[in-house]
Amino acid sequence: MPADENRFGTGLDDVGAFIRRHALRLAVFTTIGASAAFAATFIMRPLWQAQVTVQNGQLYWMTSTGPTMVNIEPPARTVDRLKVATFQDTVLKQLKLPLNEGVSPETDLIRRSFEVRLLRNSDLIELAVRGYSPADASHVLQQYVRNLAEEHASLAKPTLDRLSEDMRQVEADLSGARARQAELERREQERSRTSIAGKFSENVLLDNMVNSTAADIRLLQQRKNTLQEQLNPERTFNTRVIGETVVSRDPVFPKRPLFAVSGGLIGLVLGLIYCALRGDRIKSHRRKM
């Protein structure tokens, strides 16, 4: 047998002998570590996580190439907005929590646990935060969504105001055009009833006015239909929640099984170190004797 293989086999034999010799101590250390970690979870304050998905607000826009959907704000910029400290400060103020860290456990937890990410190939944004109760986690997350919706509403307001003003103007023009059309039709009917032929030029002028008014009405109606399509809440809307806010049924922290396993591993490592040091001390004592 080669020397390297011989040494490798001897090394494994030594490890096996070491474990068998100290099996009881290692088991005790592992059990103590797991039990201590498991017991510690009953002292820690449990945390719940709330999660929600929002759809970035959009505007239905008419361009020279046809209709298109435009986000109120690019989704990536929205994610950056949510991460900005001033946005978080506004949320904390509205929750009536202090802004400085180390003053309130709730403030520290919100700053530490808030997460936001853009879902791949979409304008959907996922938000998550933790709280000391399911209600707290949900309340904080809803405040984030409200603040975001308010800021996006402010960004979209000038465009929506202009579209609404255009709609009011078109409706007023359309109402005026229909009134003119009604008056022209009344004149035509009156002319027909009285069998007054009138002058040729007057008849031509009246017919032209009727045709022109009808064309104006068609154009105004098309413009109104376009504006109605743009203002349709299914096409133009503010940032909104998709589905419902989901809150974990059980605390996400601490995870008792994970703590127990981690504590057991730490106890095992400490046991190995203790047994190794104890073995070295015994060997040293024997050599001195």
C-alpha positions as CSV (number, residue, x, y, z in Angstrom):
1,M,0.0,0.0,0.0
2,P,1.4,3.5,-0.9
3,A,2.5,5.6,2.0
4,D,0.0,8.4,1.3
5,E,-2.9,5.9,1.3
6,N,-1.6,4.4,4.5
7,R,-1.5,7.8,6.2
8,F,-4.9,8.7,4.9
9,G,-6.4,5.5,6.3
10,T,-4.6,6.0,9.6
11,G,-6.0,9.5,9.8
12,L,-9.5,8.3,9.3
13,D,-9.0,5.7,11.9
14,D,-7.8,8.3,14.4
15,V,-10.9,10.5,13.7
16,G,-13.2,7.6,14.1
17,A,-11.5,6.6,17.4
18,F,-11.7,10.2,18.6
19,I,-15.4,10.4,17.9
20,R,-16.1,7.1,19.6
21,R,-14.1,8.0,22.6
22,H,-15.9,11.4,23.1
23,A,-19.3,10.4,21.7
24,L,-21.1,11.1,24.9
25,R,-19.5,14.5,25.5
26,L,-20.2,15.5,21.9
27,A,-23.8,14.4,22.2
28,V,-24.1,16.5,25.4
29,F,-22.6,19.6,23.8
30,T,-24.9,19.2,20.8
31,T,-28.0,18.8,22.9
32,I,-27.1,21.7,25.1
33,G,-26.5,23.9,22.1
34,A,-29.7,23.0,20.4
35,S,-31.7,23.3,23.6
36,A,-30.3,26.7,24.3
37,A,-30.9,28.1,20.8
38,F,-34.5,26.6,20.8
39,A,-35.2,28.2,24.3
40,A,-33.9,31.6,23.1
41,T,-36.5,31.7,20.4
42,F,-39.2,32.0,23.1
43,I,-37.5,35.2,24.4
44,M,-37.1,36.9,21.0
45,R,-40.0,39.1,19.6
46,P,-41.6,37.3,16.7
47,L,-41.8,39.0,13.3
48,W,-44.4,38.7,10.6
49,Q,-43.9,39.8,6.9
50,A,-46.4,41.5,4.7
51,Q,-46.0,41.5,0.9
52,V,-47.9,43.2,-1.8
53,T,-47.6,43.6,-5.6
54,V,-48.4,47.0,-7.2
55,Q,-48.9,47.9,-10.8
56,N,-47.2,51.1,-12.0
57,G,-49.7,53.7,-13.1
58,Q,-50.0,54.4,-16.8
59,L,-51.4,56.8,-19.3
60,Y,-53.1,55.9,-22.6
61,W,-51.5,58.2,-25.1
62,M,-52.3,58.9,-28.7
63,T,-49.3,59.5,-31.0
64,S,-48.8,59.9,-34.7
65,T,-48.1,56.2,-34.9
66,G,-51.2,55.2,-33.0
67,P,-52.2,54.6,-29.3
68,T,-49.5,53.6,-26.8
69,M,-49.3,52.9,-23.1
70,V,-46.9,55.2,-21.1
71,N,-46.0,54.6,-17.4
72,I,-46.5,57.6,-15.1
73,E,-43.0,56.9,-14.0
74,P,-40.5,54.3,-15.4
75,P,-40.8,51.2,-13.1
76,A,-37.0,51.2,-12.4
77,R,-37.2,54.8,-11.2
78,T,-40.2,53.9,-9.0
79,V,-38.1,51.2,-7.3
80,D,-35.3,53.8,-6.8
81,R,-37.9,56.3,-5.4
82,L,-39.1,53.7,-2.8
83,K,-35.5,53.2,-1.7
84,V,-34.7,56.9,-1.2
85,A,-34.4,57.8,2.5
86,T,-36.7,60.8,2.2
87,F,-39.5,58.6,0.9
88,Q,-39.1,56.3,3.9
89,D,-38.9,59.3,6.2
90,T,-42.3,60.5,4.9
91,V,-43.8,57.1,5.6
92,L,-42.4,57.1,9.1
93,K,-43.8,60.5,9.8
94,Q,-47.3,59.5,8.6
95,L,-47.0,56.4,10.9
96,K,-46.1,58.8,13.7
97,L,-42.8,57.1,14.3
98,P,-39.5,58.7,15.1
99,L,-37.0,59.1,12.2
100,N,-33.8,58.5,14.1
101,E,-32.5,55.0,14.4
102,G,-32.0,53.5,17.8
103,V,-35.0,55.4,19.3
104,S,-37.9,53.1,18.3
105,P,-37.7,49.3,17.6
106,E,-40.5,49.8,15.0
107,T,-38.5,52.4,13.1
108,D,-35.4,50.3,13.2
109,L,-37.3,47.2,12.0
110,I,-39.0,49.1,9.1
111,R,-35.7,50.6,7.9
112,R,-34.0,47.2,8.2
113,S,-36.6,44.9,6.7
114,F,-38.2,47.0,3.9
115,E,-37.6,45.4,0.5
116,V,-38.6,46.3,-3.0
117,R,-38.0,44.7,-6.4
118,L,-39.1,45.0,-10.0
119,L,-40.6,41.7,-11.3
120,R,-38.9,40.6,-14.5
121,N,-40.2,41.9,-17.9
122,S,-43.2,43.8,-16.3
123,D,-44.2,47.0,-14.7
124,L,-45.2,45.1,-11.5
125,I,-43.3,46.0,-8.3
126,E,-43.2,43.8,-5.2
127,L,-42.9,45.4,-1.8
128,A,-42.3,43.6,1.5
129,V,-41.8,44.7,5.1
130,R,-41.8,43.1,8.6
131,G,-43.7,44.0,11.7
132,Y,-44.0,42.9,15.3
133,S,-47.6,41.7,14.5
134,P,-49.5,40.8,11.3
135,A,-51.5,44.0,11.6
136,D,-48.4,46.2,12.0
137,A,-46.7,44.7,9.0
138,S,-49.8,45.2,6.9
139,H,-50.4,48.7,8.1
140,V,-46.8,49.8,7.3
141,L,-47.0,48.3,3.8
142,Q,-50.3,49.9,3.0
143,Q,-48.8,53.3,4.0
144,Y,-45.9,52.7,1.6
145,V,-48.5,52.0,-1.2
146,R,-50.6,55.1,-0.3
147,N,-47.5,57.4,-0.4
148,L,-46.4,56.0,-3.7
149,A,-49.9,56.4,-5.2
150,E,-50.1,60.0,-4.0
151,E,-46.7,60.9,-5.6
152,H,-47.7,59.2,-8.9
153,A,-51.0,61.0,-8.8
154,S,-49.1,64.3,-8.4
155,L,-46.9,63.4,-11.4
156,A,-49.9,62.5,-13.6
157,K,-52.1,65.5,-12.5
158,P,-51.0,68.0,-15.2
159,T,-51.6,65.5,-18.0
160,L,-55.0,64.4,-16.6
161,D,-56.0,68.0,-16.0
162,R,-55.2,68.9,-19.6
163,L,-57.1,65.9,-21.0
164,S,-60.1,66.8,-18.8
165,E,-60.0,70.4,-20.0
166,D,-59.8,69.1,-23.6
167,M,-62.9,67.0,-22.9
168,R,-64.8,69.9,-21.5
169,Q,-63.9,72.1,-24.5
170,V,-64.8,69.3,-27.0
171,E,-68.2,68.8,-25.3
172,A,-68.9,72.5,-25.3
173,D,-68.0,72.7,-29.0
174,L,-70.0,69.6,-29.8
175,S,-73.0,71.1,-28.0
176,G,-72.7,74.3,-29.9
177,A,-72.3,72.5,-33.3
178,R,-75.4,70.4,-32.5
179,A,-77.4,73.5,-31.7
180,R,-76.4,75.0,-35.0
181,Q,-77.3,71.8,-36.8
182,A,-80.7,71.9,-35.2
183,E,-81.2,75.5,-36.2
184,L,-80.2,74.8,-39.8
185,E,-82.5,71.8,-39.9
186,R,-85.3,73.9,-38.7
187,R,-84.7,76.4,-41.4
188,E,-84.7,73.7,-44.1
189,Q,-88.0,72.3,-42.7
190,E,-89.5,75.8,-42.7
191,R,-88.4,76.3,-46.3
192,S,-90.0,73.0,-47.3
193,R,-93.3,73.7,-45.5
194,T,-93.7,77.2,-47.0
195,S,-92.6,76.0,-50.5
196,I,-90.5,79.1,-50.7
197,A,-87.7,78.4,-53.2
198,G,-85.7,81.4,-52.3
199,K,-82.6,82.5,-54.1
200,F,-80.3,79.9,-55.5
201,S,-77.3,81.4,-53.7
202,E,-79.1,81.3,-50.3
203,N,-80.1,77.6,-50.9
204,V,-76.5,76.7,-51.7
205,L,-75.2,78.6,-48.7
206,L,-77.7,76.8,-46.4
207,D,-76.8,73.4,-47.8
208,N,-73.1,74.2,-47.4
209,M,-73.6,75.2,-43.8
210,V,-75.6,72.0,-43.1
211,N,-72.8,69.9,-44.6
212,S,-70.0,71.8,-42.8
213,T,-71.8,71.6,-39.5
214,A,-72.3,67.8,-39.9
215,A,-68.5,67.4,-40.7
216,D,-67.6,69.4,-37.6
217,I,-69.9,67.3,-35.5
218,R,-68.2,64.1,-36.8
219,L,-64.7,65.4,-36.1
220,L,-65.7,66.6,-32.6
221,Q,-67.4,63.3,-31.9
222,Q,-64.2,61.4,-33.0
223,R,-62.1,63.7,-30.8
224,K,-64.5,63.1,-27.9
225,N,-64.3,59.3,-28.4
226,T,-60.5,59.5,-28.4
227,L,-60.5,61.5,-25.2
228,Q,-62.9,59.1,-23.5
229,E,-60.6,56.2,-24.5
230,Q,-57.7,58.0,-23.0
231,L,-59.5,58.8,-19.8
232,N,-61.0,55.3,-19.5
233,P,-59.9,53.9,-16.1
234,E,-59.1,50.6,-17.7
235,R,-56.4,52.4,-19.8
236,T,-55.4,55.4,-17.8
237,F,-55.0,54.7,-14.1
238,N,-52.9,55.5,-11.1
239,T,-50.5,53.1,-9.4
240,R,-52.7,50.4,-7.8
241,V,-52.5,47.2,-5.8
242,I,-52.7,43.9,-7.7
243,G,-54.5,41.3,-5.6
244,E,-54.3,41.6,-1.8
245,T,-51.7,42.2,0.8
246,V,-50.4,38.9,1.9
247,V,-49.2,38.5,5.5
248,S,-47.4,35.4,6.6
249,R,-49.6,33.1,8.7
250,D,-46.7,32.2,11.0
251,P,-43.8,34.4,12.2
252,V,-40.9,34.5,9.7
253,F,-38.5,35.1,12.6
254,P,-37.4,33.3,14.6
255,K,-37.5,29.9,12.9
256,R,-37.3,27.5,15.8
257,P,-36.2,24.4,13.8
258,L,-33.4,26.5,12.1
259,F,-32.3,27.9,15.4
260,A,-32.2,24.5,17.0
261,V,-30.2,23.0,14.2
262,S,-27.8,26.0,14.2
263,G,-27.4,25.8,18.0
264,G,-26.8,22.0,17.8
265,L,-24.0,22.6,15.2
266,I,-22.4,25.3,17.3
267,G,-22.6,23.0,20.3
268,L,-21.0,20.2,18.3
269,V,-18.1,22.4,17.2
270,L,-17.6,23.6,20.8
271,G,-17.6,20.0,21.9
272,L,-15.0,19.0,19.4
273,I,-12.8,21.9,20.4
274,Y,-13.2,21.0,24.1
275,C,-12.5,17.4,23.6
276,A,-9.4,18.1,21.4
277,L,-8.0,20.5,24.0
278,R,-8.8,18.1,26.9
279,G,-7.1,15.3,25.0
280,D,-4.0,17.5,24.5
281,R,-3.9,18.4,28.2
282,I,-4.1,14.8,29.2
283,K,-1.3,13.8,26.8
284,S,0.9,16.7,28.1
285,H,0.3,15.6,31.7
286,R,1.2,12.1,30.9
287,R,4.5,13.1,29.3
288,K,5.4,15.2,32.4
289,M,4.8,12.2,34.6
